[in-house]
Amino acid sequence: MGAVIVTGGARGQGSAHAERFAQGGDRVFLADVLDEEGQAVADRLTRNGAQAIYRHLDVTDAGGWETLVGEIAESGEHLRVLVNNAGVSQREPGLVHLSEAEWDRVLAANLKGAYLGIRAAAPLMEGGGGGTIINVGSAAGLTGNPHAAYVSAKWGLRGLTRAAAFELSGVGIRAHCIHPGIVETPMTLRAPAGIEMMRRHTPLGRAATVEEIAEIAYFLASDAAAYLTALDVPIDGGFTELGQFWNMIRSAGEGHAGA
């Protein structure tokens, strides 16, 4: 076991990632800009016997990354895993009328932040004998959608993951990109119409839980996955691979019960 950084760890998928790694015995650093919520997650995990520390981090700030990774280095701990989970959504769909400021905001949080995290964390991982980078993409990064900045960032994460896996393989660092589809989080539950639409287009007929997403990330960082790297892993109930055919079957009236 060792140290694990989870960005965007204050809520939703991020807090589930933090909890899963903490349950496995790692000391987890939850990094976020939502200080009150992030500290509450860390306190809850600590009360339950886990090792969890909250640290304020804007993932687009290189200096903030250096401070966080430096703290781990000074402790003498092995940085075992980096989960680049932090990100933001695009406020409105579209490309032609997308402002440059909105483009920069979305690309910075979703792509630049992951790059800065890898750049800061990789030397410490290497010094400890290796580690695993988990970038959290999206089904949108496999299929595309009208949110041009968000889709571009998530597709970019795939390239960043491949580059990291290639460059860092020789020093024992593996890299993967996971791609959740519809997931039950407080944010998505505020949009029930959108959840229902995605559910109807998902062959397994439901949203994922945050715990299911975290379990896959935990596996990919484990010794059981030691011979895996550079994977794109859809965690979407078949949405990206089977969704189009599923929609054809359903429109023809041949869907099964639970569709």
C-alpha positions, -999 to 999 in steps of 0.1 A, spaced: 0 0 0 10 36 -3 -3 71 -11 -31 78 -36 -42 111 -50 -78 115 -61 -87 148 -77 -122 160 -76 -125 139 -44 -151 160 -26 -182 144 -40 -197 120 -66 -173 97 -84 -142 113 -68 -153 106 -32 -162 70 -42 -127 65 -57 -112 79 -25 -133 56 -3 -124 25 -23 -87 31 -21 -89 40 15 -107 7 22 -79 -11 6 -54 3 30 -39 32 11 -34 67 25 -57 88 3 -52 125 -5 -85 140 -16 -78 170 -37 -105 195 -47 -116 232 -45 -147 223 -25 -130 226 8 -160 221 31 -173 190 13 -138 176 7 -129 179 44 -162 163 53 -154 132 32 -119 129 47 -133 132 82 -159 105 75 -133 81 61 -110 88 91 -138 82 116 -143 48 99 -106 39 104 -92 49 70 -63 72 63 -77 102 44 -64 137 41 -80 166 23 -60 192 5 -72 222 -15 -60 219 -51 -70 237 -83 -58 211 -108 -50 238 -134 -23 253 -110 11 237 -115 23 252 -82 -5 235 -63 5 202 -78 41 207 -68 30 215 -32 8 184 -29 33 160 -44 61 176 -24 42 169 8 39 132 -1 76 131 -10 86 146 23 67 119 41 87 92 24 56 75 12 54 58 -22 29 75 -45 12 45 -58 -18 58 -77 -30 91 -93 -67 93 -102 -73 123 -124 -110 126 -117 -115 164 -115 -134 180 -143 -161 204 -153 -190 201 -178 -197 225 -207 -224 250 -198 -242 249 -232 -238 227 -262 -224 239 -295 -192 249 -312 -197 279 -335 -211 301 -307 -188 286 -280 -168 314 -264 -130 312 -262 -132 316 -224 -156 286 -221 -133 265 -243 -103 274 -222 -122 267 -189 -133 233 -200 -100 222 -216 -81 234 -186 -100 216 -160 -105 183 -179 -73 180 -198 -46 204 -187 -52 194 -151 -45 158 -159 -13 167 -177 -1 188 -148 -9 159 -124 10 133 -144 39 156 -149 41 163 -111 34 127 -99 54 106 -123 89 113 -109 77 104 -74 60 72 -87 92 63 -105 113 68 -74 91 43 -55 93 17 -82 63 25 -103 26 32 -100 -7 36 -119 -24 66 -135 -61 65 -139 -76 92 -161 -114 96 -158 -128 102 -193 -163 98 -204 -185 78 -229 -185 111 -247 -148 106 -253 -156 74 -272 -187 85 -292 -188 123 -293 -217 146 -286 -226 183 -293 -206 196 -263 -175 204 -284 -152 216 -256 -161 187 -233 -158 161 -260 -125 175 -272 -111 174 -236 -122 138 -231 -109 126 -264 -77 144 -255 -75 125 -223 -73 93 -244 -43 106 -262 -27 118 -230 -32 84 -215 -15 66 -244 14 90 -244 19 85 -206 16 47 -209 42 48 -237 67 71 -221 65 59 -186 63 21 -192 100 18 -188 99 31 -152 71 9 -140 42 33 -145 10 21 -161 -18 44 -174 -54 38 -182 -85 59 -192 -119 48 -179 -150 60 -196 -182 61 -175 -215 64 -191 -245 75 -171 -237 74 -134 -259 80 -103 -245 111 -87 -262 141 -71 -255 161 -103 -271 136 -127 -300 129 -104 -309 166 -107 -317 159 -144 -341 129 -143 -351 134 -180 -315 131 -191 -310 100 -169 -341 84 -184 -330 91 -219 -296 76 -213 -310 46 -195 -333 38 -225 -303 39 -248 -282 17 -225 -285 -21 -231 -281 -29 -194 -310 -6 -188 -297 14 -158 -272 39 -146 -239 28 -129 -233 35 -92 -202 54 -82 -191 23 -64 -190 3 -96 -169 29 -113 -145 30 -83 -141 -8 -83 -129 -8 -118 -103 19 -111 -92 0 -80 -87 -32 -100 -67 -14 -127 -43 -1 -101 -40 -34 -84 -13 -61 -88 -40 -83 -105 -38 -59 -135 0 -56 -135 3 -66 -172 -23 -41 -184 -16 -6 -196 -29 20 -221 -65 7 -219 -97 26 -228 -123 11 -205 -159 19 -212 -180 15 -179 -213 23 -195 -236 -8 -196 -229 -13 -233 -238 22 -244 -208 29 -266 -204 -6 -281 -240 -17 -285 -261 15 -281 -267 21 -318 -278 -14 -325 -298 -15 -293 -317 16 -305 -324 -1 -339 -338 -31 -321 -359 -11 -298 -373 11 -326 -383 -21 -344 -402 -32 -313 -379 -61 -305 -364 -49 -272 -364 -72 -242 -381 -67 -209 -364 -40 -189 -356 -19 -219 
